[in-house]
Amino acid sequence: MTDLETTTISLDIASESDLPRFRRDLQEAFAIAAVEAFGPLRDGPIPSDADVSASFTAPGAVVHRILLNGQWVGGAVVSIDEESNHNSLDLFYVQAGDIGRGIGRRAWSAIEALYPQTQVWTTVTPCFERRNIHFYVNVCGFHIVEYHHAGNPDPSSQGSSDDMSDDEMFRFEKRVQPAQDAKAMGTDSP
């Protein structure tokens, strides 16, 4: 049994006083792949402070801290639409020192369990971010449904202050089978 198997992953709601640390930890985690791909960040953190703040205050946004045995190790911002049940994962990170320990997989499972009415989850990630692409497709069960680039820009990112908004991005989608439908078909829900 690994040490992570004996631990508890949970979520809570970030308070206003948590948001500066959330932003710093998120930007530190995001910087790892950006620096590997492009070298030192010369234009400020990624995502920008303005983009992170906009995510915190978007309609339906819920800012969660990811806790490992009660200790803050990551976070997620989800946008919840209770009418359509089409929700989005807007930001997701595990602290830089805790990446690769299975925390993200378990945190995503906790998010899905917290929002069982969700029919569709969506998210985006830059094409250079191979770790995220692997995570969303191979670990979480998302599918790449759109490729945004200069010839097919993401209509939702217009006016974004993030310098990387012009870069190539994948949009992912995960369709969730409601638990009652899965039981009726004799299968487990995803």
Buried (B, 14 or more C-beta within 10 A) or exposed (E): EEEBEEBEBBBEEBEEEBBEEBBEBBBBBBBEBBEEEEEEBEEEBBBBBEBBBBBBEBEEBBBBBBBBEEEBBBBBBBBBBEEEBBBBBBBBBBBEEBBEBBBBBBBBEBBBEBBEEBBBBBBBBBBBBEBBBEBBBEEBBBEBEEEBEEEEEBEEBEEBEBBBBBBEBBBBBBBBEBEEEBEEEEEEBE
